[in-house]
Amino acid sequence: MKNANSQDEHFEKLLIEQTRSGSSDAFAKLVSMHSPRLFSISLKILENHADAEDNVQNALWKAYENIDRFEGRSRFSTWLCRIAINEALMRMRAARPHLTLDALTPESEKDLVSNLSDDRADPERQYLAKELTARAFLGLPAHLIEMFIRIKLEGWSHRELANEIGTTMSALKSRMFDARRRMREHLEAVR
């Protein structure tokens, strides 16, 4: 298994270098390798197929434009996932409705007051909570982000991931606990 992984990593590094040298065919191969994962992540965040597809395209374009900035300190897939998550958050931020006082007429003020007394969850608060959580997540080290992506977004079991990275279940759970603690500390610091 490790031999196949090292061959895949070597092939991916070769494709990255070829892309940096201007090969669009090499980048097309990288796209086919990583697009399904990026789409899955985008769909989980944006909850809409069309928006997820657009997000993948934007993330891949950004990756292509900035391929020289990939330093190799994390996996290429992790770098791509970070770009896709950031693009999704920017899309959510841009889609937020903006309300100006100039647009309010007396009738729309009545509608606004009735909407303010609505007992449903506050969409602004939900959005901010989701964005702050995503920022805390992106502040984690690359290897922890990779673990969460595989478990939460790709559906790997803890046992599968522990076997893949060559560690014990208890060590994996300890790392995940540490990652959650770091995220919680980050969220408490911004309160």
N, C-alpha and C positions, 0 to 999 in steps of 0.2 A: 504493500500500500504506500509506504513512504517513497519507494522508488518511483511509482507512478506520479505521486505528488511533486517530487523534485523535478521530474521530466516536464510536468505541466508548468511548474514555476519557471523552469528554464525557457520553455517555449514562450511563456507570457513575457518574460524579460526580453527575449529576442524580438517579439512583436512590438514591445514598447520602444526599443531602440530603433527598429525600422520605422515606426511611426514618427519618432523624433527626427529621423532622416528624411521624412516627407512621404512615406509610403501610406497612401490611403487604403490600399488593400490590407496592410497589416492592421490598421485601425479598424477596418471592417470586421476582421477576425476577432479583435478584442470586443467589439460591439456585440457580435453574435455570442461570445462567451458570457458576457455580463448583463446583457439587456434583460433577460428574464428576471434576474435578481433585482435589478433596479426598478423594473415595473412592479414587482411584488411589494417592494418597500414604498414606492410612490403611491400605490393603490391603498396600502394600509394607512398612510398619512392623509391623503387627499380624498379617499373614499368615493372616487369617481373615475371610471375607465378612461374617458377622454382626457381629463386633467392629468391622470397618471401617465398616459402616453405622451402628452405634451411635455410633462416634467422630465421623462426619460430623454426625450430629444434635446431639451435644454441642457440637461446634465451632461449628456454625451458631447454636445457641442462645446460646452464649457471645458470639459476634460480635454477635448482635442486641441482647443486653443491654448490650454495651459499644461500640456503634456510635459513640457520642459521643467515645470515646477514640481513634478512628482519626484520626490527624493528617494523613494524606496525604503523609508524607515518603517512604513506599514505595508500591508499587502495592497496591491493595486485595487483589488475589489473593495477594500475598506475605504480607500481614497475616493473611489467612484461613489460609494454609498454616502459618504459625507457630502459630496457635491449634490447628490440627488436629494438628500434630506434638507440641505440648505436651500436648494431651489424650491422644494415643496413648501418650506416655511415662508419663503419670499412670496410664493404664489398665494398662500393663505393670507399673508399680510396685505397684499395688493387687492385681494378679493373682498376684504372687509368693507362693508358699506360705510361711506363717509356722509355725515349729516351736517349741513351748514345751517346757521340761523337764517340766512337770507332765503333759503328754500322753504322756510316754514310759513305757511299761510294760516289764518285762524282755523280752518278745517283740519289742516295737517297737525296743528298743535293739539287738537282734540284727539286725533289718532295717536299722537305721541304719548299723551297722558294716559290713554287707555292701554297702550303697549307697556308703559312703565309699571303699571299695576299688575301686569301678567305674572302669574306664579311660576312659570316655567324657569328653568335654569338660565342664568344670564349668559348669552352667547359670548359677550366680550370677556367675561371672567373665564369661561371655558377655553376661549382662544388663548388668552394670556397664560393660563395654566399649562396648556399644551405646548406653547412656545417656550416657556421657561423650562419645562421638563426636557424639551428637545435640546435647548442650550446646555443644560446640565449634562445630558447624555453625550453631546458632542465634545464636552470638555473632558471626557474620560480618555484614558490612554487607548491607542488603536486596538490593542489586543482585547481589551474589555468590550469595546464597541463591536468588534468582530464576534465575540461570544454572544452578546445580546442579539445581534442581527440573526445569527444562525438559530438561536433558540426561539426568540419571540417572533421574528418575521418569516423565517424559513421553515420553522416547525421541527427542528432537530430535537431529539430527546437529550437529556443531560448525559445519559450513558453514551450515546453516539458521539457527542462532542468530546467527552472525556477521552474516549478511544481515539478520536481523530487527532487531538492535540497531545496525546500521550501522557495523560495525567490521571489521577484517581478521582472518583466521584466526590469525595470529601474535599479535595483540593479545588475542584471546579466550583463546588458550592461555596467554598470560602472566598474564592475570587469574585463570584457573583454577589455575595453578601457585602464584600468590600466595595464593589462598584455601586451598589445601592446606597451604602453609607455615604460614599463620596457625593452621589447625586443629591441625597437628602441634605447634606451639609451645604452644598452649593445653593439649593433652593432656600434653606433657612437663612443663608447669608444675604439673599436678595430681598427678603421680606421687609 
